[in-house]
Structures are given as C-alpha cells and as structure tokens.
Amino acid sequence: MCAIIGIAGTAETTDAGALAVEGLHMLQHRGHEASGIATMDEKGPHAMGGLGLVATIFNQDVDVPTELPGRVAIGHNRYSTVGKDERNSHLIQPIAGWYRGAPFFLAHNGNITNCKELGELVDEKRRISSVDSELVVRLIEQGGGASFEEDLVAVLQKLDGGFAFLILYRNEIYAARDPRGNRPLEMGVRDEDGVIVFASETCDFETLGARWKASVEPGTIIHVKQDGRIATRSFASAPLRRCIFEEIYFKAPASQHNETTSEFTLRYGIGIEMERASPVPGADYVVPVRDSGEAFALGFAWSRKSGIYYPTIFRNHYIGRTFILPSQNERAVAVGRKHIGSVLDLAGKSIVLVDDSLVRGTTSSKLIERIRKMGVREVHFRVAMSRIEHVCYYGMDWPTRDELIAPDKSDEQIAAEIGADSIAFSELGMLKKAVGGNPNSWCDACVTGNHWHKAA
Ligand code: SF4
C-alpha cells in the first residue's frame, strides 16, 4: 500500500507544494521507499521526488515554495518493496503524462490486476517501466474521447483490482477510487479558506488545518475545478471489498475508522476481544510490538486477567531504514535490533507479546530470540490479524504463498517456528464484527483465499 495526497487550493493559495510535503510526512508510515510531489501554476508543471523518506528528499536545503509553486499539488509515498533490483526511479510518483499538448500527473495507491490485458492496448515502445501506474498514464495519453475527463473515465472502466488515484491536469484535481472501495481515499476541507485535501487516510487533515468532509465513494471521481467547484461522477459499481488489513495495520491510530470511531479505539476494542478469546492466565506483562501493536496490547490488558500493560520493549527510531537491506533475512535481523528491552524488566517474567500481524515470521522470531536472551520465562504471542495464508493481489507487497509462515501449519507449529510458548490469531468473524458493516463488504482474501479480481 502507498499513500497519496492532494491539495486543491483556492485563488489565494500559494503553498500547495508545502502543504503536500506536510501531508506526506504524516502519511510516511504507509510508504517510505520513494516520495514525490507535483504542482502546477500559470508557468506550468513542477515536480520533485526521489528514493527515500520525505524528510530526505524535501530536506532543509530545498526551498519548497520556490521549487514547487502553485495552488494545486499531488504527492505520493511508495511502500517498500522486496529486492534492491526494484529500487529505481520508475518507482517515484507522481508519474508525468502528456494529454493533447498539456502535462498531467498521476499518483496511485493500489494494484491493477489486469495489466497483461491492458498492456496489449498500449504501444510497448511508449512504456518506460513495467509499473502498473505507468500503464494507466499511457492509456489516458492515447485516449480519443471528447475530453480529458471522458478519457479518464474510459480508462478507469477498463481497470480491475484495487486503486485510488489523484490526477493533476490543467490546475485541476481528479480523485478516483475503485468500484469495490478496496483502496481508501478521504476528502477534507479547510474551513478558513476552502482548501480541499485528499489523502489515503484522515490522520493528516488536522495537521493541515482541515477537517474530514467525506470518503471518496467507491466507483466515483471527484473533480475539483479551478474555480473551486466540485463535481462528482460515478464511473462503475461492484460489490464492496474494503481492505480489512488497512484497519488492522496500515492506517495510523490517529486516523478515523468511520465517522464515530478512531483507529485507536477500534484496535483497543479488538485487543479486548483477543484477550477474551485467547487469555493467558498468570502472565505478568502484556507487551506491544511497537508501534502498531500498542492499541491492541492496551485492550488485551484491559481486564488485567492476562497480565498488566507494561510496554517494556522499546523501539529505536534512530537506527536507520531497514528496507535498504537487500535480503529479507538481513532486514529481519535489523528489525530485530530495532527493538530493545532490559533484562532488569524481563528476566523471569511471563509475557504476552501483542503484534498486529504475522506474515513471514522472520521478524518475530528475531525479536523473540532477543528477548529470550534477556531471561524471559514465557513468551505468548497474540496476533490481531487472522492467519494470513494467501497472497494479496491488491496492493500489499507480500511474498509468494511459500514464503508466508501460516499456510499448512497448526498454531503449535507456528509458535515453535518463531520460538513462542503459544500463539493465537484473531478469529475473522470477530474482526469483521469489530470493523462493522456488512461482513461481505470487506476483503479478506489474504485470510480466506477468496480473491475477487476477474482473473482470480
Ligand atoms: Fe487487504 Fe488482505 Fe484484501 Fe490484500 S487480500 S486487500 S491485504 S484484506
């Protein structure tokens, strides 16, 4: 999953680029491999981007208002991928295109699943990468419809998979979301001056002085015009398949889950249910794997029947980026080192380690190995996400099924493999009840194997 942000300013707005930088900072947890921003003003387009964190690219030497002037901006953070071969400039978005004599830019979160079929519609010589987002840009470029919007709609109707797009064209922004609502896209407004903000989640609205206004509805385009008017248009409909893993892992705790509940509160409640389902009587401490395990661990400790919340394992935020390491094993070792605890707190204790999810298991094994060396007596692992046994085709950069730890293993076998005394995963029915709405409206393909794209 990646992050996208869009700023549609008013006539008085001069700092859309700077607002986009702020917004991308807040969304950094969704992607830190590459970051980029594009703006437009009367002189034309302006774009900047690179591999790495927002703070690395838009650093103190960059005069953002000069480099990225304009009242409209879109930005993108890319999630880290596996393998250094993929770390090239083609991963930097927004991607530039050219439509009837004018430039446009596109930022994409998600994954298009029918690239092979779409690739046959594009002249291979015009492509510079194998990135699915570029394919969308090339398709828009070659559209022969009555207008940019008509060609955009025609392309969107051809796509399968999960996607949220922000597109910048002629000082206007188009925000589009896939018909199944698999990828999130939210809209906020700044009341003092009418600036419209689009973002993958709501956590940065407050930082930008905005408030949440609405979700971009699945299968619709929101077009913010130069005069500030907003037009909404439906381009397709399909049964909803919202990503449940977004709610468990990807979104920041400060984002909203829905109109009445924050992500933090949602996860706290799930933690309470996790303890009810799989208690650990006699445990001393409930310890989160930071940062994303915190809210679940607090909930898990709520009854105090399975230990008290005692977050004795800390995360070193200054150890550097681990995604630049080429192999998964090297990354796992480095991630294991990111977590530190004290033998004074842990020796002789029985702890419940609470994490958001278990994918390959390598990171968790390294962490448990480290805390075992501190003399922990028992480690009971509790996982907020249900067992991930299948590949995600819709935007999560997970490995092949063979690399996942859970398929074809019992809980006892998984616990033994990561070095835990016991393990328990959330039951999918409980998670669906917690996130609310129609249970069938949530994508759970990585848990059940019920993939929904056309070629599945
Ligand atoms: Fe989300 Fe899993 Fe569905 Fe992928 S397969 S979209 S991670 S719920």
Residues whose N, C-alpha, C, O or C-beta is under 5 A from the ligand:
A	BS01	SF4	C243 I244 F245 V391 C392 Y394 M396 C443 D444 A445 C446
